[in-house]
């Protein structure tokens, strides 16, 4: 545990917050490349081979096989960046020892408290050591806990050559939080038969079903004139944006939905009377409902352009990823079963559930690399209230370790040999 904590705290000392507005740069922030170079040096020092880091911040490495016969190549993937939804650093972590089940004061001066009244899942970790930040930044378990688990498991096998395993590939990507990391990921170079992203949340999470996702951008074009002479002339882009938001189905927003329920979400709005830009998320696990949601927005744009004049609203709706279940089940069911087995070997009961989000694995599965997602142990991602129960981090590392070893019992077609 001490070694895991030390490695994790070292990783979160790097500010790797990605930047959504820098669409033409990869990585979008310099901190990601600084961290990638340091991590590459660590991997080489540990004794991993084929350590490569390209100009865009994609880092890969190999743990060579020391047995395993015709075992497939199994990959493990985590992302370097942290979310732009909360301040990324400097992270000031501290361990809450033997959590007593009450409020955790993150920052007394600012009155920031992690409370089980707001986050009732905290109760499950009573008595455990929990890592938190100081309430001014996120913690960074998403996804430096994943990197910690992967590197620590690989290091364990390097220190214990008597444990037989097949070839293992490690991949670390930039800009996952902005939805762009899988775009430049070289699946052919990675050359894994199947892989796992270590990018999940609470202990036990095993996920192979994601949203279908689109990130619409709506631009409202208004007309600004002096307020004293505005009647019949002014068209307020901000008012249009407010009307658009009001016309979204009230119960189909993130704060009202769970499980496989989809949603519309306005997460960013900026502009003036003259021009206003709205950023949205459209999400649904069902592909037909997903397409229907996009069709509703297209119809809404048409209505605005009739009401306010042609060209008033510009709508773009780029698809970001699709539900990876369609590529994993049933063809690669054994890849999921292998992860469940590894969790049980680590003393963890798998909790198979749909992801209310996405991972690199969603896009990679559509590019021919089956890639379910497993837990890291962290909770309240993208938030100053993020926390990491340390036993969950240990369980994540042990699960990855068991997966690395158990893959040697799987045939080259991805099915378990008997």
C-alpha positions as CSV (number, residue, x, y, z in Angstrom):
1,X,0.0,0.0,0.0
2,X,2.8,2.4,0.8
3,X,4.4,1.8,-2.5
4,X,1.1,2.3,-4.4
5,X,0.4,5.5,-2.5
6,X,3.9,6.9,-3.1
7,X,3.6,6.2,-6.9
8,X,0.1,7.7,-7.1
9,X,1.2,10.9,-5.2
10,X,4.1,11.2,-7.5
11,X,1.8,11.0,-10.5
12,X,-0.7,13.6,-9.3
13,X,2.1,16.1,-8.6
14,X,2.0,16.6,-12.4
15,X,-0.7,19.0,-13.5
16,X,-2.0,17.4,-16.7
17,X,-5.4,19.0,-17.0
18,X,-6.5,18.9,-20.7
19,X,-8.0,21.9,-22.5
20,X,-11.1,21.4,-24.5
21,X,-10.7,24.7,-26.5
22,X,-7.4,23.6,-28.0
23,X,-8.8,21.3,-30.6
24,X,-5.9,21.7,-33.0
25,X,-3.1,20.7,-30.5
26,X,-2.3,17.3,-29.2
27,X,-1.6,17.0,-26.3
28,X,-3.7,20.1,-25.6
29,X,-1.5,21.1,-22.6
30,X,2.2,20.9,-22.0
31,X,1.8,19.3,-18.6
32,X,0.7,16.1,-20.3
33,X,3.9,15.8,-22.3
34,X,6.0,16.6,-19.2
35,X,4.3,13.8,-17.4
36,X,4.6,11.4,-20.3
37,X,8.3,12.0,-20.5
38,X,8.7,11.3,-16.8
39,X,6.6,8.2,-17.1
40,X,8.5,6.9,-20.1
41,X,11.8,7.3,-18.1
42,X,10.3,5.4,-15.2
43,X,9.1,2.5,-17.5
44,X,12.6,2.2,-18.9
45,X,14.1,2.3,-15.5
46,X,11.8,-0.5,-14.4
47,X,13.0,-2.7,-17.2
48,X,10.1,-2.5,-19.7
49,X,11.0,-2.7,-23.4
50,X,9.8,-1.1,-26.6
51,X,9.1,2.2,-24.7
52,X,8.0,4.7,-27.3
53,X,6.6,8.2,-26.9
54,X,5.5,10.1,-30.0
55,X,5.1,13.8,-30.6
56,X,1.5,13.8,-29.6
57,X,2.0,12.3,-26.1
58,X,1.1,8.6,-26.8
59,X,3.2,6.4,-24.7
60,X,3.5,2.6,-25.2
61,X,5.7,-0.1,-23.6
62,X,6.0,-3.8,-23.5
63,X,6.4,-6.4,-20.7
64,X,7.9,-9.3,-22.8
65,X,6.5,-12.8,-22.4
66,X,8.4,-15.2,-20.2
67,X,6.0,-18.1,-20.9
68,X,2.4,-18.6,-21.8
69,X,2.9,-20.5,-25.1
70,X,0.4,-19.2,-27.7
71,X,-1.2,-16.7,-25.3
72,X,-2.6,-13.6,-26.9
73,X,-1.1,-10.2,-26.4
74,X,-3.1,-8.4,-23.7
75,X,-3.1,-4.6,-23.4
76,X,-3.8,-2.2,-20.6
77,X,-4.6,1.5,-21.3
78,X,-5.0,4.5,-19.1
79,X,-5.0,8.3,-19.8
80,X,-2.5,10.9,-18.8
81,X,-4.8,13.9,-18.6
82,X,-7.2,15.1,-15.9
83,X,-10.5,16.7,-16.5
84,X,-10.9,20.4,-17.3
85,X,-14.1,20.4,-15.2
86,X,-12.3,21.3,-12.0
87,X,-8.9,22.9,-11.3
88,X,-6.1,20.5,-12.0
89,X,-3.3,21.6,-9.7
90,X,-1.4,21.9,-7.6
91,X,-2.9,18.9,-5.9
92,X,-2.4,18.8,-2.2
93,X,-3.4,15.3,-1.1
94,X,-3.8,13.9,2.4
95,X,-4.9,10.6,3.9
96,X,-7.9,10.4,6.1
97,X,-6.9,7.5,8.3
98,X,-9.6,5.0,9.4
99,X,-12.5,7.1,8.1
100,X,-15.1,7.4,10.9
101,X,-18.2,7.8,8.7
102,X,-18.7,11.5,9.3
103,X,-17.9,14.7,7.4
104,X,-14.4,15.1,5.9
105,X,-13.4,18.7,6.0
106,X,-11.4,19.3,2.8
107,X,-10.8,23.0,3.3
108,X,-11.8,24.6,6.5
109,X,-11.1,28.2,5.3
110,X,-13.3,27.8,2.3
111,X,-16.0,25.7,4.1
112,X,-15.6,22.8,1.6
113,X,-16.8,19.5,3.2
114,X,-17.1,16.0,1.8
115,X,-20.2,14.8,3.5
116,X,-22.0,11.5,3.5
117,X,-25.3,13.5,3.5
118,X,-24.5,14.6,-0.1
119,X,-22.4,11.6,-1.0
120,X,-24.0,8.6,0.8
121,X,-21.7,6.1,-0.9
122,X,-19.0,7.3,1.5
123,X,-20.6,5.0,4.1
124,X,-19.3,2.0,2.3
125,X,-15.7,3.0,3.2
126,X,-16.1,3.5,6.9
127,X,-12.9,2.3,8.6
128,X,-10.7,2.6,5.5
129,X,-7.9,5.0,4.7
130,X,-9.2,7.5,2.1
131,X,-7.1,9.9,0.0
132,X,-8.6,13.3,-0.7
133,X,-7.3,16.7,-2.0
134,X,-7.8,20.1,-0.3
135,X,-11.0,21.0,-2.0
136,X,-9.4,23.5,-4.4
137,X,-8.6,20.9,-7.1
138,X,-9.6,17.5,-8.2
139,X,-7.6,14.6,-6.8
140,X,-6.6,13.1,-10.2
141,X,-7.6,9.4,-9.6
142,X,-9.2,9.7,-13.0
143,X,-7.0,8.4,-14.3
144,X,-3.7,8.4,-12.4
145,X,-5.0,5.7,-10.2
146,X,-5.4,3.6,-13.4
147,X,-1.8,4.4,-14.4
148,X,-0.6,3.5,-10.9
149,X,-2.4,0.1,-11.0
150,X,-1.0,-0.8,-14.4
151,X,2.6,0.2,-13.7
152,X,2.6,-1.3,-10.3
153,X,1.3,-4.7,-11.6
154,X,3.9,-4.6,-14.4
155,X,6.7,-3.9,-11.8
156,X,5.5,-6.8,-9.7
157,X,5.9,-9.2,-12.6
158,X,9.3,-7.8,-13.4
159,X,10.4,-8.4,-9.8
160,X,8.9,-11.9,-9.8
161,X,10.1,-13.6,-13.0
162,X,9.0,-17.0,-11.7
163,X,5.4,-16.0,-12.5
164,X,4.7,-17.0,-16.1
165,X,2.8,-14.6,-18.4
166,X,2.5,-13.8,-22.0
167,X,3.4,-10.5,-23.8
168,X,1.8,-7.5,-22.2
169,X,1.4,-4.1,-23.8
170,X,0.9,-0.8,-21.9
171,X,-0.6,2.3,-23.4
172,X,-1.0,5.8,-22.0
173,X,-2.9,8.4,-23.9
174,X,-3.4,12.2,-23.8
175,X,-6.6,14.2,-24.0
176,X,-9.1,11.4,-23.0
177,X,-11.2,13.9,-21.1
178,X,-11.8,15.9,-24.2
179,X,-12.9,12.9,-26.2
180,X,-9.9,12.9,-28.6
181,X,-7.4,10.4,-27.2
182,X,-8.4,7.4,-29.2
183,X,-8.3,9.3,-32.5
184,X,-4.5,9.1,-32.8
185,X,-4.0,5.8,-30.9
186,X,-2.1,3.5,-33.2
187,X,-4.0,0.2,-32.8
188,X,-1.6,-1.5,-35.3
189,X,1.5,-0.4,-33.3
190,X,-0.1,-1.4,-30.0
191,X,-0.7,-4.9,-31.5
192,X,-2.8,-6.4,-28.7
193,X,-5.4,-9.1,-29.2
194,X,-7.6,-7.5,-26.7
195,X,-7.2,-4.8,-24.0
196,X,-8.6,-3.2,-20.9
197,X,-8.9,0.4,-20.1
198,X,-8.3,0.9,-16.3
199,X,-10.5,4.0,-16.1
200,X,-13.5,3.0,-14.1
201,X,-14.8,4.3,-10.7
202,X,-15.8,2.5,-7.5
203,X,-14.3,-0.9,-6.6
204,X,-15.7,-3.8,-8.6
205,X,-16.8,-1.9,-11.7
206,X,-16.6,-3.9,-14.9
207,X,-18.0,-2.1,-17.9
208,X,-18.5,-3.0,-21.6
209,X,-21.5,-0.9,-22.4
210,X,-21.1,2.9,-23.0
211,X,-23.3,5.7,-24.2
212,X,-23.6,6.6,-27.8
213,X,-22.2,10.1,-27.7
214,X,-22.5,13.4,-29.7
215,X,-21.2,16.8,-28.6
216,X,-23.3,19.4,-30.4
217,X,-22.3,23.0,-30.7
218,X,-25.1,25.6,-31.2
219,X,-24.2,29.1,-32.3
220,X,-27.0,31.7,-32.0
221,X,-26.6,34.9,-34.2
222,X,-28.4,37.9,-32.8
223,X,-28.6,41.6,-33.7
224,X,-27.5,44.2,-31.1
225,X,-28.8,47.8,-31.2
226,X,-29.0,50.4,-28.5
227,X,-31.5,49.4,-25.9
228,X,-33.3,52.7,-26.2
229,X,-34.2,51.9,-29.8
230,X,-34.3,48.2,-29.7
231,X,-38.0,47.5,-30.2
232,X,-38.6,45.4,-33.3
233,X,-34.9,45.4,-34.1
234,X,-32.9,43.6,-31.4
235,X,-32.5,39.9,-31.5
236,X,-30.9,38.7,-28.3
237,X,-28.7,35.6,-28.8
238,X,-28.6,35.0,-25.1
239,X,-32.4,35.0,-25.0
240,X,-32.4,32.5,-27.8
241,X,-30.0,30.3,-26.0
242,X,-32.2,30.4,-22.9
243,X,-35.3,29.5,-25.0
244,X,-33.4,26.6,-26.5
245,X,-32.5,25.3,-23.1
246,X,-36.1,25.6,-21.9
247,X,-37.3,23.6,-24.9
248,X,-35.1,20.5,-24.0
249,X,-37.2,17.8,-22.4
250,X,-37.2,18.7,-18.7
251,X,-36.8,15.2,-17.3
252,X,-34.1,14.2,-19.8
253,X,-31.1,15.9,-18.2
254,X,-28.2,14.4,-16.2
255,X,-29.6,15.5,-12.9
256,X,-32.8,13.5,-13.5
257,X,-31.4,10.3,-15.1
258,X,-29.6,7.1,-14.2
259,X,-28.7,3.7,-15.5
260,X,-29.4,3.4,-19.2
261,X,-31.5,6.6,-19.4
262,X,-30.1,9.1,-21.9
263,X,-30.0,12.9,-21.7
264,X,-29.4,16.3,-23.2
265,X,-26.9,18.4,-21.3
266,X,-25.9,22.0,-21.8
267,X,-22.6,22.4,-20.0
268,X,-21.1,25.6,-21.3
269,X,-22.6,28.9,-22.6
270,X,-20.7,32.0,-23.6
271,X,-21.4,35.1,-25.6
272,X,-23.2,38.3,-26.0
273,X,-26.4,39.7,-27.5
274,X,-24.7,39.6,-30.9
275,X,-23.5,36.0,-30.8
276,X,-23.8,33.2,-28.3
277,X,-22.2,29.7,-28.3
278,X,-23.7,26.7,-26.5
279,X,-21.8,23.4,-25.9
280,X,-23.9,20.3,-25.3
281,X,-23.7,16.6,-24.7
282,X,-26.2,14.2,-26.2
283,X,-26.1,10.7,-24.7
284,X,-28.0,7.5,-25.0
285,X,-27.2,3.8,-24.7
286,X,-29.7,2.9,-27.4
287,X,-28.6,3.8,-30.9
288,X,-32.1,4.5,-32.2
289,X,-33.0,6.8,-29.3
290,X,-29.6,8.5,-29.7
291,X,-30.3,9.3,-33.4
292,X,-33.8,10.5,-32.4
293,X,-32.3,12.9,-29.9
294,X,-30.1,14.4,-32.6
295,X,-33.0,14.6,-34.9
296,X,-34.9,16.6,-32.3
297,X,-32.1,19.1,-32.0
298,X,-32.0,19.4,-35.8
299,X,-35.8,20.1,-35.8
300,X,-35.3,22.6,-33.1
301,X,-32.7,24.5,-35.1
302,X,-35.1,24.5,-38.1
303,X,-37.8,26.0,-36.0
304,X,-35.5,28.8,-34.7
305,X,-34.4,29.6,-38.2
306,X,-38.0,29.9,-39.3
307,X,-38.9,32.1,-36.2
308,X,-35.9,34.3,-36.2
309,X,-34.7,34.2,-39.8
310,X,-32.6,31.9,-41.9
311,X,-29.0,31.4,-40.6
312,X,-29.9,32.5,-37.0
313,X,-28.9,29.1,-35.6
314,X,-25.9,27.1,-36.7
315,X,-25.9,23.5,-35.3
316,X,-23.1,21.0,-35.6
317,X,-23.4,17.6,-34.0
318,X,-20.1,15.6,-34.2
319,X,-20.4,12.0,-33.0
320,X,-17.7,11.2,-30.4
321,X,-18.1,7.5,-29.8
322,X,-20.7,4.7,-29.9
323,X,-21.8,1.9,-27.5
324,X,-19.0,-0.6,-27.4
325,X,-21.3,-3.4,-26.3
326,X,-22.2,-3.8,-30.0
327,X,-18.5,-4.7,-30.7
328,X,-17.8,-6.7,-27.6
329,X,-20.9,-8.9,-27.1
330,X,-21.2,-11.7,-27.9
331,X,-18.1,-12.1,-30.0
332,X,-15.7,-11.2,-27.2
333,X,-17.6,-12.3,-24.2
334,X,-14.6,-14.2,-22.9
335,X,-12.6,-11.0,-22.6
336,X,-15.2,-9.7,-20.1
337,X,-15.4,-13.1,-18.3
338,X,-11.6,-13.0,-17.9
339,X,-11.8,-9.6,-16.1
340,X,-14.6,-10.9,-13.8
341,X,-12.4,-13.9,-12.9
342,X,-9.4,-11.7,-12.1
343,X,-11.5,-9.5,-9.9
344,X,-12.7,-12.5,-7.9
345,X,-9.1,-13.7,-7.5
346,X,-8.3,-10.3,-6.1
347,X,-11.2,-10.7,-3.6
348,X,-13.5,-8.3,-5.4
349,X,-17.1,-9.1,-6.6
350,X,-17.6,-7.8,-10.1
351,X,-20.3,-5.2,-10.6
352,X,-21.2,-5.2,-14.3
353,X,-22.9,-2.0,-15.2
354,X,-23.3,0.4,-18.2
355,X,-21.0,3.4,-18.2
356,X,-22.7,6.7,-18.0
357,X,-19.8,8.1,-19.9
358,X,-17.2,6.9,-22.3
359,X,-13.7,5.5,-22.3
360,X,-10.9,5.1,-24.9
361,X,-12.2,1.6,-25.2
362,X,-15.4,2.7,-26.8
363,X,-13.6,4.0,-29.9
364,X,-10.9,1.4,-29.8
365,X,-13.5,-1.4,-29.8
366,X,-14.9,0.0,-33.0
367,X,-11.4,0.0,-34.5
368,X,-10.9,-3.7,-33.9
369,X,-9.5,-3.8,-30.4
370,X,-12.0,-5.2,-27.9
371,X,-11.5,-3.1,-24.8
372,X,-13.8,-3.4,-21.7
373,X,-13.2,-1.0,-18.8
374,X,-12.3,-1.9,-15.2
375,X,-12.3,0.0,-12.0
376,X,-9.6,2.2,-10.4
377,X,-11.4,2.7,-7.1
378,X,-11.9,6.5,-7.3
379,X,-15.2,8.3,-6.8
380,X,-16.6,11.8,-7.5
381,X,-14.5,12.2,-10.7
382,X,-14.2,15.7,-12.3
383,X,-14.9,17.3,-8.9
384,X,-13.2,18.9,-6.0
385,X,-15.0,16.2,-3.9
386,X,-13.0,13.4,-5.6
387,X,-11.7,10.8,-3.3
388,X,-9.8,7.4,-3.4
389,X,-10.2,4.7,-0.8
390,X,-6.7,3.2,-0.7
391,X,-7.9,-0.5,-0.4
392,X,-9.8,0.1,-3.6
393,X,-6.6,1.2,-5.4
394,X,-4.8,-1.9,-4.0
395,X,-7.6,-4.1,-5.4
396,X,-7.4,-2.4,-8.8
397,X,-3.6,-3.1,-9.0
398,X,-4.2,-6.7,-7.9
399,X,-7.0,-7.2,-10.5
400,X,-4.6,-5.9,-13.2
401,X,-1.9,-8.3,-12.0
402,X,-4.3,-11.3,-12.1
403,X,-5.4,-10.3,-15.6
404,X,-1.8,-10.1,-16.8
405,X,-1.2,-13.6,-15.6
406,X,-4.5,-15.1,-16.4
407,X,-4.3,-14.0,-20.0
408,X,-1.7,-16.7,-20.5
409,X,-4.5,-19.3,-20.2
410,X,-6.4,-17.7,-23.1
411,X,-5.9,-18.9,-26.7
412,X,-4.9,-16.7,-29.5
413,X,-8.5,-16.3,-30.6
414,X,-9.4,-14.7,-27.2
415,X,-11.1,-17.8,-25.8
416,X,-10.0,-19.6,-22.8
417,X,-8.0,-22.8,-23.4
418,X,-9.3,-25.9,-21.7
